[in-house]
């Protein structure tokens, strides 16, 4: 997750090995005994909390000077001056937000850290309020003059995309007073997510269960660790206890999410969008056909998912496949991994991306950019924060030694290397890239890693395990995220129709989708009604219409990975050009320029075909003797 934080019998990914061997000078892999840093050093951002507080006060004290720029955009020079001054403050504020957010996320129980995060959020809203005049005034200047100013003023080139976006959204921009009011409302409107995070990560009294004589406190990290246990009775016990804890708070989670959706709908209406989906897609100028085509093509591809689940039932030797079996590998994991080994395996897996990429990645591993410790109060999930433009990206995850953790390392560091490449190439104004592009390199890294694991497996059991991991990557990142996207669409549609949105109602919506996707009616997988509460576990839902981009991205990633592993250097060059472009153009256009049109069925059907090829290979391996 990027923070604003899942091929015929001769698999094409096998070419990764040949490509790796052909590289002229591969980056030396760290010895297994040399473990990397497991925590980050936030002193690189500020020496201490007092320095952070001094910077916060300094930024806040300078906001009236920015507000005084209102009414001064008379020519290209005055526009350039205003934008440069605003961006200088945005840059400082992003660093401030980074420090506050990272410190708060490693221990959500720490009151002072949570207070700093809230102060940073409030200051962000105040900056938006102070500069709320910008969009209305640019709209008043008009497209003709702005385009003439850009053409005549080379220094405005770095602001071109922002200015073009403002002009494109002029019909949805309020007057200065209206923009200031919406900016001031950001803090209260963001509280549902803050409340959810504290409840889901810090305040739920987690249950304890016995697993083979050991008492396990089933918090979020323990759930992820034990949900793939080889014993189906243990898996079901884990699911029933964990989702039972969430079910206890169904009404409260329902209230927080309903408030979030209502806030989104309110802003969309205030800006005169036809609905909240149109508002969400407008910022990146993403065609609605991308969202609708994704859901339609996911429905069309459900038979492939059901075939995968049927293979799971057979390979696991289960009389009935249940949702609590969704995360167990088809074979015993061949090993546990240390963090150093995970990083070394990632470096080997991404070899097709070239030696320069590997050198950058290895340097980041060694430099201590990641917090990987499992500890109480730490926020669940994983993300990369790349807001500190002049420093480096920060990665957060909880590494527990399983293959999922290894894959998460590859994913989040795909984001980190994207940030490194964008920051080297782009000015601060266009360095931050949209999520629509961000999830492509991260999932490409995961697919390269999975292919490497398949290619280097030495036994039948290892091949089955490796194939199951790549298939699970496709299930979790394509089908699961598309299901999430459909849940979001139905939830928002309900509010926009004037219907009440309750915890019970959300569970009903989610359970219906879960049963459809998993083939409950067809006898493919049994989904217990309790597990409909799973929607309350997904923090991404508080970033409205965010998750669909995981599904679109893995479809694009599959296309890129296939070509790169075949040795297509032209595609690899376009892939890196896409990453280096940062946020300098509309994301749909940027991806299409690189070769993939996500508004058409083609990439989604290609992913389904890839999954079918993997299943064909899995069936052949399973039929082998020995």
Secondary structure, DSSP 8 states (H G I E B T S, - for coil): -B-------S-GGGHHHHHHHH-SS------TTS----S--GGGT-SSHHHHHHHHHHHHHHHHHHHTTTT---SHHHHHHHHHHHHHHHHHHHHHHHHHHHHHHT-TT-HHHHHHHHHHHHHHHHHHHHTTHHHHHHHHH-HHHHHHHHHH-GGGGGGHHHHHHHHHTGGG---HHHHHHHHHTHHHHTHHHHHHHHIIIIIS---EEEETTEEEE--HHHHHHHTT-S-HHHHHHHHHHHHHHHHHTHHHHHHHHHHHHHHHHHHHHHTT-SSHHHHHHHTTT--HHHHHHHHHHHHHTHHHHHHHHHHHHHHHT-SS-BGGGTT--SS--S----HHHHHHHHHHHGGGG-HHHHHHHHHHHHHT-EE----TT--SS-EEE---TTS--EEE----SSHHHHHHHHHHHHHHHHHHHHHHHS-HHHHS--HHHHHHHHHHHHHHHHHHHHHH--SHHHHHHHHHHHHHHHIIIIIHHHHHHHHHHHHHHHHHTT----HHHHHHHHHHHHHHHHTTTTTS-B--GGGGGGGGG-GGGGSTT-THHHHHHHHHHHHHHHHHHTT-HHHHHHHHHHHHTTTSS-HHHHHHHHT--TTSSHHHHHHHHHHHHHHHHHHHHHHS--
